């Protein structure tokens, strides 16, 4: 059975920060077992409530950060980075993020609908501003033979079962989860993931910090990736930005703004949303299986265009982000429960070198009466 050993203070991290949690070490101790996954559908809210977590705050913004755990963690899939999972964020009483699906089922590939329920597969059941590396082909995939291993940054070394094309929705066995450490303070959490897979030539030290600056309704997500292997790491990473506004529907009154005039080879359906200069404006509230998606083009070659703002007019709430790397792609995906503006960046890290990248998120809301 896979196990994660943590300090005996971990139980106090589940719902709030304690000064005793200034340093927690999550050292993985299993060599070949995959993360534990449910064999039957589970309730998403219950799984989140039972998962280890820490709470950080700067007095303005409060964030529930879900911690990596192979047996009880909220997210245990093979797609998204396990570090920095945001279960919820509160500013002036307005809720941001949280589950956009009601159930998690091992029988679902990506997500599906079951009556009023949205059911996510174990690799898609993620919340908050979540990172995913290499959606098309992870490090070492092409060189690995069936039965060999490849590297999914932020997850670990995974088994390649056959010659079927890689899919981020497929459940691959985690054969080496690497080593994870965690540092928690009152207003920040730093995750470190160290992985060395000699058979592939890939090794890295990946760090991700979620920090709330003093005196601002802002969340900083600071990443660094140091290549400690023998092969160059060329990776494309994006943030899925699973944004919800307290569980309300997505649609009429919602708009997306960018620093540039938006074009799209596949614009949203005309009855659902419209591109108007530097904005996409939703024209209807999404219901049932409605969706609004589009590749977004028109951005330039500098980091100035790696930015966007999602506003919900009836709630007088919004989230704006800005990254410090040029975009390699930008996409929009939304269904009735969640909207995701997804910035992609491409990074090249030679052996012995390190790269870093940061996103700043600003939150807007009017205080409840």
Secondary structure as GFF3:
##gff-version 3
##sequence-region A 1 369
A	DSSP	beta_strand	4	5	.	.	.	ID=ss1
A	DSSP	three_ten_helix	10	13	.	.	.	ID=ss2
A	DSSP	three_ten_helix	19	21	.	.	.	ID=ss3
A	DSSP	beta_strand	27	28	.	.	.	ID=ss4
A	DSSP	beta_strand	42	43	.	.	.	ID=ss5
A	DSSP	alpha_helix	44	49	.	.	.	ID=ss6
A	DSSP	beta_strand	53	57	.	.	.	ID=ss7
A	DSSP	beta_strand	61	66	.	.	.	ID=ss8
A	DSSP	beta_strand	85	91	.	.	.	ID=ss9
A	DSSP	beta_strand	94	96	.	.	.	ID=ss10
A	DSSP	beta_strand	103	104	.	.	.	ID=ss11
A	DSSP	beta_strand	111	114	.	.	.	ID=ss12
A	DSSP	beta_strand	117	120	.	.	.	ID=ss13
A	DSSP	beta_strand	131	133	.	.	.	ID=ss14
A	DSSP	beta_strand	149	152	.	.	.	ID=ss15
A	DSSP	beta_strand	156	159	.	.	.	ID=ss16
A	DSSP	beta_strand	174	176	.	.	.	ID=ss17
A	DSSP	beta_strand	179	184	.	.	.	ID=ss18
A	DSSP	beta_strand	188	197	.	.	.	ID=ss19
A	DSSP	beta_strand	202	211	.	.	.	ID=ss20
A	DSSP	beta_strand	218	227	.	.	.	ID=ss21
A	DSSP	beta_strand	233	239	.	.	.	ID=ss22
A	DSSP	beta_strand	254	257	.	.	.	ID=ss23
A	DSSP	beta_strand	273	276	.	.	.	ID=ss24
A	DSSP	beta_strand	279	282	.	.	.	ID=ss25
A	DSSP	beta_strand	291	295	.	.	.	ID=ss26
A	DSSP	three_ten_helix	303	305	.	.	.	ID=ss27
A	DSSP	beta_strand	307	312	.	.	.	ID=ss28
A	DSSP	three_ten_helix	313	315	.	.	.	ID=ss29
A	DSSP	beta_strand	317	323	.	.	.	ID=ss30
A	DSSP	beta_strand	329	335	.	.	.	ID=ss31
A	DSSP	beta_strand	338	349	.	.	.	ID=ss32
A	DSSP	beta_strand	354	364	.	.	.	ID=ss33
###
